[in-house]
Amino acid sequence: YQKAGATIAATAEEIFASAEMIVKVKEPQAGERALLREGQILYTYLHLAPDPEQCADLVKSGAVCIAYETVTQPGGGLPLLAPMSEVAGRLSVQAGAYCLEKAHGGMGVLLGGVAGVPAARIVILGGGVVGSNAAQIAVGSGAQVVVIDRNIDVLRRMDRLLGARVMTVFSNRDNVEHHVLRADLVIGGVLIPGAAAPKLISRQMVEAMKPGSVIVDVAIDQGGCCETAKATTHAAPTYMVGNVVHYCVANMPGGVPRTSTYALNNATLPFALQIADKGWRQALQDDEHLRNGLNVAFGKVTCREVAEDLGYAYHDARSLIAAG
């Protein structure tokens, strides 16, 4: 790092005190939020909608907080969320297979089955980046795969991608319940950009699921799509609710840090250089997609979904930037 021109700091306090821009991966912890100052740029994943304490601290700090997960791109999509969603989607099947083993609380089912024995049934909620990557790995494992989404175009894309190897189902309450109750493994990959994840799996559904079945809630970063979900860590990734194994690790890509680091840097570095070279005001003024990443600045919430979910007044980012 020093050979490349970097200076190595001994403590986080030293970095926060001297840096104009803080670049991270995960959201700042409470101790880090206390070190932020007015006008300092924070560029990282934030996931504020399900985290009112973090949002309050960022508002209080006066820092300029740009969230990877709400930066957009032409034609739609979330380019800085996509790399980690790809990793998490692929990992979700791997994690689910592990949890289905009897020794880890599961029913003792092999995803692909064997000759004469049925394969496991995997139900994937959401056909976006997480869901499509999970489906590819699930199909490759030989499992029976169902993908549920409310966007018919997403289901058509999934059908073109994987054909008859995956069953596509339009999302409504009855269809979700029907397939979740018959699943061996449920993967939650739903997303409303910037907002808390909708609770598609009720506690009553969980209580009615097959004993030893598994829920991998990838949406836990946005609060989870299952009512019984609570964030866990890689050190203690699972817990039981009734007879159902829950895997709700809030930073799944952290389990494969080399892959995740390269994938994330490929996407985030160009925007980081824009901010550093132009300053945040000019960079956000020039690029509407980067501007969509601004969640909090100078004590104001500039992401509509976060403001609505947490009860803050919404302030348009363009007006705040223009105000100087």
GUMIBA-453445 format. One record per residue: x, y, z of N, C-alpha, C, O in turn; residue in three letters. Coordinates in steps of 0.05 Angstrom, whole numbers. Layout:
N
NODE     n.x     n.y     n.z    ca.x    ca.y    ca.z     c.x     c.y     c.z     o.x     o.y     o.z  type
NODE       X       Y       Z       X       Y       Z       X       Y       Z       X       Y       Z   ALA
...
***
This chain:
324
NODE     n.x     n.y     n.z    ca.x    ca.y    ca.z     c.x     c.y     c.z     o.x     o.y     o.z  type
NODE      17     -24       0       0       0       0      17      25       0      12      45     -14   TYR
NODE      38      25      16      56      48      17      70      52     -10      74      75     -19   GLN
NODE      78      31     -23      91      33     -49      72      46     -69      82      59     -88   LYS
NODE      46      41     -66      27      53     -85      21      82     -78       6      96     -92   ALA
NODE      31      92     -55      27     120     -48      10     124     -24       4     147     -17   GLY
NODE       1     103     -11     -17     106      12      -1     111      38      23     104      40   ALA
NODE     -14     123      57      -3     126      84     -18     107     103     -43     107     103   THR
NODE      -4      92     119     -17      74     138     -22      88     164      -3      98     176   ILE
NODE     -47      88     173     -54     101     198     -56      80     220     -63      56     214   ALA
NODE     -51      88     244     -51      69     267     -79      63     277     -84      42     288   ALA
NODE     -96      83     275    -123      80     287    -144      91     268    -139     107     250   THR
NODE    -169      82     272    -191      93     257    -195     122     263    -203     138     246   ALA
NODE    -191     130     288    -194     158     296    -176     176     279    -185     198     272   GLU
NODE    -152     167     274    -134     183     258    -144     187     230    -142     208     218   GLU
NODE    -155     165     218    -165     167     191    -189     185     190    -190     203     172   ILE
NODE    -208     182     208    -232     199     207    -226     228     212    -239     246     201   PHE
NODE    -205     234     228    -198     261     234    -185     275     211    -187     300     208   ALA
NODE    -171     260     194    -155     273     173    -168     270     145    -162     287     127   SER
NODE    -184     250     140    -194     245     113    -218     263     106    -235     268     123   ALA
NODE    -219     271      81    -243     286      71    -264     266      62    -288     273      62   GLU
NODE    -256     242      55    -275     222      45    -268     195      57    -246     186      56   MET
NODE    -289     182      68    -286     156      80    -299     135      61    -323     138      55   ILE
NODE    -284     116      52    -295      95      35    -295      68      51    -274      60      61   VAL
NODE    -318      56      53    -321      31      68    -336      11      51    -343      16      28   LYS
NODE    -340     -12      63    -357     -33      51    -384     -34      66    -405     -28      55   VAL
NODE    -382     -41      92    -407     -43     108    -413     -15     120    -397       3     120   LYS
NODE    -438     -13     130    -446      12     142    -429      18     166    -418       0     179   GLU
NODE    -425      44     173    -408      51     195    -420      42     222    -444      44     226   PRO
NODE    -403      31     239    -412      23     265    -416      48     283    -407      70     276   GLN
NODE    -428      44     306    -435      66     324    -410      83     331    -411     107     331   ALA
NODE    -388      69     337    -363      83     344    -352      99     321    -341     120     325   GLY
NODE    -356      89     296    -347     104     273    -365     128     267    -355     149     259   GLU
NODE    -391     124     271    -409     146     265    -404     170     283    -408     193     276   ARG
NODE    -395     164     307    -388     186     326    -364     202     317    -360     225     326   ALA
NODE    -348     191     299    -324     205     289    -329     222     264    -313     238     256   LEU
NODE    -353     218     252    -359     234     227    -363     263     234    -372     270     256   LEU
NODE    -357     280     215    -361     309     220    -376     322     196    -379     309     175   ARG
NODE    -386     345     201    -402     359     181    -386     363     155    -363     372     155   GLU
NODE    -398     356     132    -386     359     106    -367     337      98    -359     335      75   GLY
NODE    -360     319     116    -343     296     109    -359     277      92    -383     272      97   GLN
NODE    -347     265      72    -360     247      53    -358     218      63    -336     209      70   ILE
NODE    -380     204      65    -381     176      71    -392     161      47    -415     167      38   LEU
NODE    -377     143      37    -384     128      12    -383      98      18    -361      87      21   TYR
NODE    -406      86      21    -407      58      30    -435      47      27    -454      62      19   THR
NODE    -440      21      34    -467      11      37    -478      23      63    -464      24      83   TYR
NODE    -503      31      63    -516      42      86    -540      26      96    -543      20     119   LEU
NODE    -558      19      77    -583       3      85    -597      17     108    -600       4     129   HIS
NODE    -605      42     104    -616      58     127    -644      51     134    -652      54     158   LEU
NODE    -661      42     115    -689      39     121    -695      21     145    -713      28     161   ALA
NODE    -681      -1     149    -687     -17     173    -669     -10     197    -669     -25     217   PRO
NODE    -655      12     196    -635      19     216    -638      48     226    -622      65     219   ASP
NODE    -660      53     241    -665      81     249    -643      93     266    -638     117     265   PRO
NODE    -629      77     282    -607      88     299    -584      98     281    -574     120     287   GLU
NODE    -577      83     261    -555      92     243    -564     118     229    -548     137     226   GLN
NODE    -588     118     219    -598     142     204    -597     166     222    -589     188     213   CYS
NODE    -606     164     247    -606     186     265    -578     196     270    -573     221     271   ALA
NODE    -559     178     273    -531     186     277    -519     201     253    -505     220     256   ASP
NODE    -526     191     229    -515     204     205    -528     232     201    -514     250     193   LEU
NODE    -553     234     207    -566     260     206    -553     279     225    -547     302     218   VAL
NODE    -548     270     249    -536     287     270    -507     295     262    -499     317     269   LYS
NODE    -493     278     248    -465     283     241    -461     306     221    -441     320     222   SER
NODE    -481     310     204    -478     330     183    -461     321     160    -456     336     142   GLY
NODE    -453     295     160    -437     284     138    -453     281     112    -477     281     113   ALA
NODE    -438     279      90    -450     274      64    -448     244      59    -426     234      54   VAL
NODE    -471     230      60    -471     201      60    -482     190      34    -506     193      28   CYS
NODE    -465     177      18    -472     166      -8    -473     136      -5    -453     123       1   ILE
NODE    -496     124     -11    -500      96      -7    -497      80     -33    -509      87     -53   ALA
NODE    -480      60     -32    -476      43     -56    -503      33     -67    -507      32     -91   TYR
NODE    -520      24     -48    -543       9     -56    -565      25     -70    -584      13     -81   GLU
NODE    -563      52     -71    -584      67     -85    -573      82    -109    -587      96    -122   THR
NODE    -547      78    -115    -536      89    -140    -549      73    -163    -550      48    -162   VAL
NODE    -557      87    -184    -571      74    -206    -554      74    -231    -531      83    -231   THR
NODE    -566      64    -253    -552      64    -279    -572      68    -301    -596      63    -297   GLN
NODE    -563      76    -325    -582      80    -347    -596      54    -353    -584      32    -354   PRO
NODE    -622      55    -358    -638      32    -364    -647      17    -339    -659      -5    -342   GLY
NODE    -641      27    -316    -649      14    -291    -628      -3    -280    -607      -8    -293   GLY
NODE    -632     -13    -256    -612     -30    -243    -596     -14    -222    -595      10    -222   GLY
NODE    -582     -29    -205    -566     -18    -183    -538     -29    -185    -532     -50    -174   LEU
NODE    -520     -14    -200    -494     -26    -207    -476     -31    -184    -458     -48    -186   PRO
NODE    -479     -16    -162    -461     -21    -139    -472     -41    -119    -457     -52    -103   LEU
NODE    -497     -47    -122    -509     -69    -106    -506     -96    -120    -504    -116    -107   LEU
NODE    -506     -95    -146    -506    -119    -162    -483    -139    -156    -488    -162    -153   ALA
NODE    -458    -129    -153    -436    -148    -148    -440    -164    -123    -436    -189    -122   PRO
NODE    -448    -151    -101    -452    -165     -76    -478    -182     -77    -479    -203     -64   MET
NODE    -497    -174     -92    -522    -190     -96    -515    -215    -111    -526    -237    -106   SER
NODE    -497    -213    -131    -489    -237    -146    -475    -257    -127    -481    -281    -127   GLU
NODE    -457    -246    -110    -442    -264     -92    -462    -276     -72    -461    -300     -67   VAL
NODE    -479    -259     -60    -498    -269     -40    -518    -289     -52    -524    -309     -39   ALA
NODE    -527    -284     -76    -545    -303     -89    -533    -330     -93    -545    -351     -88   GLY
NODE    -508    -330    -102    -494    -356    -106    -488    -370     -80    -490    -394     -78   ARG
NODE    -480    -354     -60    -474    -365     -34    -499    -377     -20    -498    -395      -4   LEU
NODE    -523    -365     -26    -547    -373     -12    -553    -403     -16    -563    -416       3   SER
NODE    -548    -413     -39    -553    -441     -44    -533    -458     -29    -540    -479     -18   VAL
NODE    -508    -449     -30    -487    -463     -15    -493    -464      15    -490    -485      28   GLN
NODE    -501    -441      26    -508    -440      54    -533    -457      60    -534    -471      81   ALA
NODE    -552    -456      42    -576    -472      46    -571    -502      46    -582    -517      62   GLY
NODE    -553    -510      28    -546    -539      27    -532    -548      53    -538    -570      63   ALA
NODE    -515    -531      64    -502    -537      89    -522    -539     112    -521    -558     128   TYR
NODE    -541    -520     112    -561    -520     134    -581    -544     132    -592    -552     152   CYS
NODE    -585    -554     108    -603    -577     105    -591    -603     115    -605    -623     118   LEU
NODE    -564    -603     120    -552    -627     131    -563    -632     159    -567    -613     174   GLU
NODE    -566    -657     166    -578    -664     192    -562    -653     215    -574    -645     235   LYS
NODE    -536    -654     212    -518    -645     234    -522    -615     240    -514    -605     262   ALA
NODE    -533    -600     221    -536    -571     224    -565    -563     229    -572    -539     226   HIS
NODE    -581    -582     235    -609    -576     242    -629    -581     220    -653    -580     224   GLY
NODE    -619    -587     196    -636    -592     173    -648    -619     172    -643    -636     190   GLY
NODE    -665    -624     152    -679    -649     150    -662    -672     138    -670    -695     137   MET
NODE    -637    -665     130    -619    -686     119    -624    -693      90    -625    -716      82   GLY
NODE    -628    -672      74    -635    -675      46    -611    -665      29    -600    -644      34   VAL
NODE    -605    -680       8    -584    -672     -11    -598    -656     -34    -619    -665     -44   LEU
NODE    -588    -633     -41    -601    -616     -60    -608    -630     -86    -631    -629     -95   LEU
NODE    -589    -644     -97    -594    -657    -123    -605    -685    -121    -611    -697    -142   GLY
NODE    -609    -695     -97    -619    -723     -94    -599    -742    -106    -577    -735    -112   GLY
NODE    -608    -767    -110    -593    -787    -125    -612    -804    -141    -637    -800    -139   VAL
NODE    -603    -822    -156    -620    -839    -173    -641    -853    -155    -634    -867    -136   ALA
NODE    -666    -849    -162    -688    -862    -147    -697    -846    -123    -716    -854    -109   GLY
NODE    -684    -823    -116    -691    -807     -93    -695    -778    -103    -678    -767    -115   VAL
NODE    -718    -766     -96    -724    -739    -107    -704    -718     -97    -693    -720     -75   PRO
NODE    -699    -698    -114    -682    -676    -107    -697    -657     -88    -721    -658     -86   ALA
NODE    -682    -640     -74    -694    -621     -56    -710    -600     -72    -704    -595     -96   ALA
NODE    -729    -588     -59    -746    -567     -72    -737    -540     -61    -739    -535     -37   ARG
NODE    -727    -523     -79    -718    -496     -71    -737    -475     -82    -743    -475    -106   ILE
NODE    -747    -458     -64    -765    -436     -72    -749    -410     -68    -740    -404     -46   VAL
NODE    -748    -394     -89    -733    -369     -89    -753    -346     -92    -767    -344    -112   ILE
NODE    -753    -328     -72    -771    -305     -72    -756    -282     -84    -738    -271     -71   LEU
NODE    -764    -273    -107    -751    -251    -121    -733    -261    -143    -716    -279    -139   GLY
NODE    -737    -250    -167    -721    -259    -190    -701    -239    -200    -693    -240    -223   GLY
NODE    -693    -221    -182    -673    -201    -190    -645    -212    -190    -641    -236    -197   GLY
NODE    -625    -196    -183    -597    -205    -184    -592    -228    -165    -580    -248    -172   VAL
NODE    -602    -225    -140    -599    -247    -121    -613    -272    -131    -601    -294    -131   VAL
NODE    -638    -269    -138    -654    -292    -146    -644    -306    -171    -644    -331    -172   GLY
NODE    -635    -291    -191    -626    -303    -216    -600    -318    -211    -596    -340    -223   SER
NODE    -582    -307    -194    -557    -321    -189    -562    -346    -171    -549    -366    -175   ASN
NODE    -580    -343    -152    -587    -367    -136    -599    -388    -153    -593    -412    -150   ALA
NODE    -617    -380    -172    -630    -400    -189    -609    -415    -207    -612    -439    -211   ALA
NODE    -590    -401    -217    -569    -414    -234    -554    -435    -218    -550    -458    -228   GLN
NODE    -546    -429    -193    -532    -448    -177    -551    -471    -168    -542    -494    -168   ILE
NODE    -575    -464    -162    -595    -485    -153    -600    -504    -176    -601    -529    -171   ALA
NODE    -604    -494    -200    -609    -512    -223    -585    -529    -228    -587    -553    -234   VAL
NODE    -561    -517    -225    -536    -533    -229    -533    -555    -209    -520    -575    -215   GLY
NODE    -544    -551    -185    -542    -572    -165    -561    -596    -169    -558    -617    -157   SER
NODE    -580    -592    -188    -599    -613    -194    -624    -612    -177    -641    -630    -179   GLY
NODE    -628    -590    -162    -652    -587    -146    -676    -580    -163    -674    -571    -186   ALA
NODE    -700    -584    -151    -725    -573    -163    -727    -544    -155    -725    -537    -132   GLN
NODE    -730    -526    -175    -728    -497    -169    -753    -483    -177    -763    -486    -199   VAL
NODE    -763    -466    -158    -786    -449    -163    -778    -420    -158    -766    -414    -137   VAL
NODE    -783    -402    -177    -777    -374    -173    -803    -358    -174    -819    -361    -192   VAL
NODE    -807    -342    -153    -831    -326    -150    -825    -296    -152    -807    -287    -138   ILE
NODE    -839    -282    -169    -834    -253    -171    -860    -240    -180    -877    -253    -193   ASP
NODE    -864    -214    -174    -888    -200    -182    -885    -186    -209    -904    -175    -219   ARG
NODE    -861    -187    -220    -856    -174    -246    -855    -195    -268    -837    -212    -268   ASN
NODE    -875    -194    -285    -877    -215    -306    -853    -215    -325    -845    -235    -336   ILE
NODE    -841    -191    -329    -818    -189    -347    -794    -204    -334    -778    -216    -348   ASP
NODE    -791    -202    -308    -770    -216    -293    -774    -246    -297    -755    -261    -301   VAL
NODE    -799    -255    -295    -804    -284    -298    -799    -293    -326    -789    -315    -331   LEU
NODE    -805    -276    -346    -799    -283    -374    -769    -286    -378    -760    -304    -392   ARG
NODE    -754    -267    -366    -725    -268    -368    -714    -294    -356    -696    -306    -367   ARG
NODE    -725    -301    -333    -716    -325    -319    -723    -350    -336    -707    -369    -338   MET
NODE    -746    -349    -349    -754    -372    -366    -736    -374    -390    -729    -396    -398   ASP
NODE    -728    -351    -402    -709    -352    -424    -682    -362    -415    -668    -377    -430   ARG
NODE    -674    -354    -391    -647    -361    -382    -645    -391    -375    -625    -404    -382   LEU
NODE    -665    -402    -361    -662    -429    -350    -683    -448    -361    -682    -472    -356   LEU
NODE    -703    -438    -376    -722    -456    -389    -737    -473    -370    -745    -465    -348   GLY
NODE    -742    -498    -379    -758    -517    -364    -745    -526    -338    -758    -540    -322   ALA
NODE    -720    -519    -334    -707    -528    -309    -716    -512    -285    -709    -519    -262   ARG
NODE    -731    -491    -289    -741    -475    -267    -771    -469    -271    -779    -464    -294   VAL
NODE    -787    -470    -250    -815    -463    -251    -818    -434    -243    -809    -426    -221   MET
NODE    -830    -417    -259    -834    -389    -253    -863    -385    -244    -882    -396    -256   THR
NODE    -867    -370    -222    -893    -367    -210    -897    -337    -204    -880    -324    -193   VAL
NODE    -921    -327    -211    -927    -299    -205    -933    -296    -176    -946    -313    -164   PHE
NODE    -923    -274    -164    -924    -271    -135    -951    -260    -126    -959    -238    -135   SER
NODE    -965    -274    -109    -987    -264     -93    -987    -280     -67    -973    -300     -65   ASN
NODE   -1004    -272     -49   -1003    -284     -22   -1008    -315     -23    -993    -330     -10   ARG
NODE   -1027    -323     -39   -1033    -352     -41   -1010    -368     -53   -1003    -389     -42   ASP
NODE    -998    -357     -74    -976    -372     -87    -952    -374     -69    -939    -394     -68   ASN
NODE    -946    -351     -55    -923    -352     -37    -927    -373     -16    -909    -389     -10   VAL
NODE    -950    -373      -3    -956    -392      18    -955    -420       8    -944    -438      21   GLU
NODE    -968    -425     -15    -969    -452     -26    -941    -464     -30    -936    -487     -22   HIS
NODE    -923    -448     -42    -896    -459     -48    -878    -459     -24    -861    -477     -21   HIS
NODE    -880    -439      -7    -863    -438      17    -868    -463      35    -850    -475      46   VAL
NODE    -893    -470      38    -900    -492      56    -891    -519      45    -890    -539      59   LEU
NODE    -885    -520      19    -876    -545       7    -846    -546       2    -835    -565      -9   ARG
NODE    -832    -525      10    -804    -522       4    -787    -536      24    -794    -538      48   ALA
NODE    -764    -546      15    -743    -555      33    -724    -532      40    -714    -530      62   ASP
NODE    -720    -514      20    -703    -491      24    -717    -467      11    -725    -467     -12   LEU
NODE    -720    -445      27    -731    -420      17    -708    -399      17    -695    -395      37   VAL
NODE    -704    -385      -5    -685    -364      -7    -699    -338     -12    -714    -335     -32   ILE
NODE    -696    -319       6    -709    -293       4    -690    -273      -9    -670    -265       3   GLY
NODE    -698    -264     -33    -681    -245     -47    -696    -221     -58    -690    -211     -79   GLY
NODE    -717    -212     -43    -733    -190     -52    -720    -163     -45    -705    -161     -26   VAL
NODE    -726    -143     -61    -714    -117     -57    -732     -95     -67    -742     -96     -90   LEU
NODE    -736     -75     -51    -748     -49     -59    -726     -29     -54    -720     -22     -31   ILE
NODE    -713     -18     -75    -689      -1     -72    -693      21     -51    -712      37     -52   PRO
NODE    -675      21     -31    -675      41     -10    -695      36      13    -692      47      34   GLY
NODE    -715      19       8    -736      15      28    -732     -11      43    -716     -28      35   ALA
NODE    -747     -14      65    -746     -40      80    -758     -62      63    -777     -57      48   ALA
NODE    -748     -86      65    -758    -109      50    -787    -115      59    -792    -114      83   ALA
NODE    -804    -123      41    -831    -131      49    -831    -158      63    -815    -175      56   PRO
NODE    -848    -162      82    -849    -187      97    -868    -207      82    -892    -206      86   LYS
NODE    -856    -223      65    -871    -242      49    -877    -268      64    -896    -282      58   LEU
NODE    -860    -275      83    -863    -300      98    -872    -293     127    -856    -281     142   ILE
NODE    -896    -299     134    -906    -293     160    -897    -314     181    -888    -335     174   SER
NODE    -899    -306     206    -893    -325     227    -910    -350     225    -901    -373     231   ARG
NODE    -935    -347     218    -953    -369     215    -944    -389     193    -946    -413     196   GLN
NODE    -933    -377     171    -922    -395     150    -899    -411     160    -896    -434     155   MET
NODE    -881    -397     175    -857    -411     186    -866    -434     204    -854    -456     202   VAL
NODE    -886    -429     220    -895    -450     239    -907    -474     224    -907    -497     234   GLU
NODE    -916    -469     199    -929    -491     183    -909    -504     164    -917    -523     150   ALA
NODE    -885    -494     162    -865    -505     143    -856    -533     153    -860    -541     176   MET
NODE    -844    -548     134    -836    -575     140    -814    -575     161    -796    -558     160   LYS
NODE    -814    -593     181    -793    -595     200    -766    -600     187    -763    -617     169   PRO
NODE    -746    -584     195    -719    -587     183    -715    -572     158    -694    -573     146   GLY
NODE    -736    -557     149    -732    -540     126    -715    -515     133    -710    -510     157   SER
NODE    -707    -500     113    -687    -479     117    -696    -453     103    -707    -454      81   VAL
NODE    -692    -431     117    -697    -404     104    -670    -390     104    -657    -386     125   ILE
NODE    -661    -382      80    -638    -364      77    -648    -337      69    -656    -333      46   VAL
NODE    -648    -318      87    -659    -291      82    -637    -272      73    -626    -258      90   ASP
NODE    -632    -271      47    -612    -253      37    -620    -224      40    -603    -206      40   VAL
NODE    -646    -219      42    -657    -192      45    -653    -181      73    -663    -159      79   ALA
NODE    -639    -194      90    -636    -186     118    -623    -158     120    -628    -144     140   ILE
NODE    -606    -151     101    -593    -124     102    -614    -102     101    -609     -80     111   ASP
NODE    -637    -108      89    -659     -88      88    -682     -96     107    -705     -89     102   GLN
NODE    -675    -111     128    -694    -119     148    -705    -147     145    -718    -157     164   GLY
NODE    -701    -160     122    -710    -187     119    -738    -189     108    -754    -171     113   GLY
NODE    -743    -210      92    -770    -214      81    -786    -235      96    -807    -243      87   CYS
NODE    -775    -244     118    -788    -263     135    -793    -251     163    -774    -238     174   CYS
NODE    -817    -253     174    -823    -241     200    -806    -251     222    -802    -238     242   GLU
NODE    -796    -276     220    -780    -288     241    -750    -283     237    -734    -295     252   THR
NODE    -742    -267     217    -714    -263     211    -701    -243     230    -714    -222     236   ALA
NODE    -677    -248     239    -661    -229     254    -632    -232     244    -623    -255     239   LYS
NODE    -617    -211     243    -590    -212     232    -572    -229     249    -572    -228     273   ALA
NODE    -556    -246     235    -536    -262     248    -509    -257     235    -506    -240     218   THR
NODE    -488    -271     245    -461    -266     236    -449    -292     225    -461    -314     228   THR
NODE    -426    -290     212    -413    -314     203    -404    -332     226    -402    -356     223   HIS
NODE    -398    -320     249    -390    -336     272    -413    -352     283    -409    -374     294   ALA
NODE    -437    -342     282    -461    -356     291    -483    -351     271    -501    -334     276   ALA
NODE    -483    -365     249    -500    -358     226    -529    -366     228    -546    -355     213   PRO
NODE    -535    -386     244    -562    -397     244    -575    -397     271    -562    -395     292   THR
NODE    -602    -400     271    -617    -404     295    -643    -418     286    -650    -418     262   TYR
NODE    -657    -429     305    -682    -443     299    -706    -427     308    -705    -415     330   MET
NODE    -727    -428     292    -753    -418     301    -772    -442     296    -777    -449     273   VAL
NODE    -781    -454     318    -796    -478     315    -777    -500     305    -757    -505     316   GLY
NODE    -785    -512     282    -768    -533     270    -755    -524     244    -746    -540     228   ASN
NODE    -753    -497     240    -742    -486     216    -715    -473     221    -713    -456     239   VAL
NODE    -695    -480     206    -669    -468     208    -669    -441     194    -678    -439     171   VAL
NODE    -660    -420     207    -658    -393     195    -628    -386     192    -613    -386     211   HIS
NODE    -621    -379     167    -594    -369     162    -598    -340     152    -608    -335     131   TYR
NODE    -589    -321     169    -594    -292     163    -569    -275     167    -570    -255     181   CYS
NODE    -547    -284     156    -522    -269     158    -525    -243     143    -531    -242     119   VAL
NODE    -519    -221     157    -523    -194     145    -501    -186     126    -504    -167     111   ALA
NODE    -480    -201     125    -458    -194     106    -448    -220      94    -425    -228      98   ASN
NODE    -465    -233      78    -458    -258      66    -433    -257      50    -416    -275      52   MET
NODE    -429    -236      33    -405    -236      16    -379    -235      33    -357    -241      22   PRO
NODE    -381    -227      58    -357    -226      75    -345    -254      80    -322    -257      88   GLY
NODE    -361    -275      74    -350    -302      76    -331    -309      54    -315    -328      57   GLY
NODE    -332    -295      32    -313    -299      10    -300    -272       3    -306    -261     -19   VAL
NODE    -283    -262      21    -274    -234      18    -257    -228      -6    -258    -205     -16   PRO
NODE    -242    -247     -16    -225    -241     -39    -243    -237     -64    -240    -217     -78   ARG
NODE    -261    -255     -69    -280    -252     -91    -296    -226     -88    -299    -211    -107   THR
NODE    -306    -221     -64    -324    -198     -60    -309    -172     -63    -320    -153     -74   SER
NODE    -284    -171     -53    -269    -146     -55    -264    -138     -84    -268    -115     -91   THR
NODE    -255    -157    -100    -249    -150    -128    -275    -143    -142    -276    -124    -158   TYR
NODE    -297    -157    -137    -322    -152    -150    -333    -124    -143    -342    -109    -160   ALA
NODE    -331    -117    -117    -341     -91    -108    -324     -68    -118    -335     -48    -128   LEU
NODE    -298     -71    -117    -280     -49    -126    -283     -44    -156    -282     -21    -165   ASN
NODE    -288     -65    -172    -293     -61    -200    -316     -42    -205    -316     -27    -224   ASN
NODE    -336     -43    -188    -360     -27    -192    -358       0    -178    -368      20    -189   ALA
NODE    -347       1    -154    -348      26    -139    -325      46    -145    -329      70    -141   THR
NODE    -302      36    -154    -279      54    -157    -284      77    -177    -276     100    -172   LEU
NODE    -297      72    -201    -301      94    -219    -317     117    -207    -311     141    -212   PRO
NODE    -337     111    -191    -353     132    -178    -337     146    -156    -338     170    -152   PHE
NODE    -320     130    -142    -303     142    -121    -284     162    -133    -279     183    -121   ALA
NODE    -273     156    -156    -255     174    -169    -269     200    -179    -258     222    -177   LEU
NODE    -294     197    -188    -309     221    -196    -313     239    -172    -309     263    -174   GLN
NODE    -320     228    -149    -325     244    -125    -299     257    -116    -298     281    -109   ILE
NODE    -277     242    -116    -251     252    -107    -240     274    -126    -229     294    -117   ALA
NODE    -244     270    -152    -232     289    -172    -249     314    -174    -237     336    -177   ASP
NODE    -275     312    -173    -292     335    -178    -303     348    -152    -312     371    -153   LYS
NODE    -302     334    -130    -316     342    -106    -345     331    -108    -355     327    -130   GLY
NODE    -357     326     -85    -383     312     -85    -405     328     -99    -422     317    -112   TRP
NODE    -405     355     -95    -427     371    -107    -426     369    -138    -446     364    -150   ARG
NODE    -402     373    -149    -400     373    -178    -405     345    -190    -418     341    -210   GLN
NODE    -394     325    -176    -397     297    -185    -427     289    -185    -436     276    -204   ALA
NODE    -441     297    -165    -470     289    -163    -486     307    -182    -507     298    -192   LEU
NODE    -478     331    -187    -492     348    -206    -489     338    -234    -508     339    -250   GLN
NODE    -465     327    -240    -460     318    -267    -472     290    -273    -477     284    -296   ASP
NODE    -477     274    -253    -485     247    -257    -510     241    -240    -508     238    -216   ASP
NODE    -533     240    -253    -558     236    -238    -559     209    -225    -572     206    -204   GLU
NODE    -545     189    -236    -546     162    -225    -530     161    -199    -538     148    -179   HIS
NODE    -507     175    -198    -492     177    -173    -507     194    -153    -507     189    -129   LEU
NODE    -521     214    -163    -537     232    -145    -559     215    -130    -566     222    -108   ARG
NODE    -569     195    -143    -589     178    -130    -578     163    -106    -593     153     -90   ASN
NODE    -551     162    -104    -539     149     -81    -538     166     -56    -533     156     -35   GLY
NODE    -543     192     -59    -542     210     -36    -566     204     -18    -589     208     -26   LEU
NODE    -561     195       6    -582     188      25    -586     209      48    -608     214      56   ASN
NODE    -564     219      57    -564     239      79    -542     260      74    -520     252      66   VAL
NODE    -548     285      78    -528     306      75    -535     330      92    -558     340      91   ALA
NODE    -516     340     108    -520     363     125    -546     362     141    -560     382     144   PHE
NODE    -550     338     152    -573     335     170    -600     331     157    -621     331     170   GLY
NODE    -600     327     130    -625     324     116    -625     296     102    -605     287      92   LYS
NODE    -648     283     101    -651     258      88    -660     263      59    -680     276      54   VAL
NODE    -644     252      40    -648     258      12    -656     233      -4    -657     234     -29   THR
NODE    -662     211      10    -672     187      -3    -701     184       5    -708     181      28   CYS
NODE    -719     186     -15    -748     187      -9    -757     162       7    -773     164      26   ARG
NODE    -747     138      -1    -756     113      12    -747     113      41    -763     104      58   GLU
NODE    -723     122      47    -714     123      74    -730     142      91    -738     137     113   VAL
NODE    -735     166      79    -751     186      93    -779     175     100    -789     179     122   ALA
NODE    -792     162      81    -818     152      85    -819     130     106    -836     129     123   GLU
NODE    -799     111     105    -798      89     123    -792      98     152    -802      86     171   ASP
NODE    -776     118     155    -766     126     182    -779     152     192    -773     160     214   LEU
NODE    -796     164     176    -811     187     186    -796     214     185    -802     231     201   GLY
NODE    -777     216     167    -763     242     163    -776     258     141    -789     247     123   TYR
NODE    -771     284     142    -779     301     119    -760     294      96    -736     292     100   ALA
NODE    -771     292      72    -754     287      49    -745     313      36    -760     332      33   TYR
NODE    -719     314      29    -707     337      16    -695     328     -11    -679     309     -12   HIS
NODE    -702     341     -32    -692     334     -59    -662     340     -60    -653     362     -54   ASP
NODE    -647     320     -70    -618     323     -71    -609     346     -89    -590     359     -84   ALA
NODE    -624     350    -111    -616     371    -130    -618     398    -117    -601     415    -122   ARG
NODE    -639     403    -101    -641     429     -88    -619     433     -68    -609     455     -65   SER
NODE    -612     412     -53    -591     414     -33    -564     420     -46    -549     436     -36   LEU
NODE    -559     406     -69    -534     411     -83    -532     440     -94    -512     453     -91   ILE
NODE    -555     448    -105    -555     475    -117    -553     497     -96    -543     519    -102   ALA
NODE    -561     491     -71    -561     511     -50    -532     518     -42    -527     539     -30   ALA
NODE    -513     500     -49    -485     506     -43    -479     503     -14    -456     507      -6   GLY
***
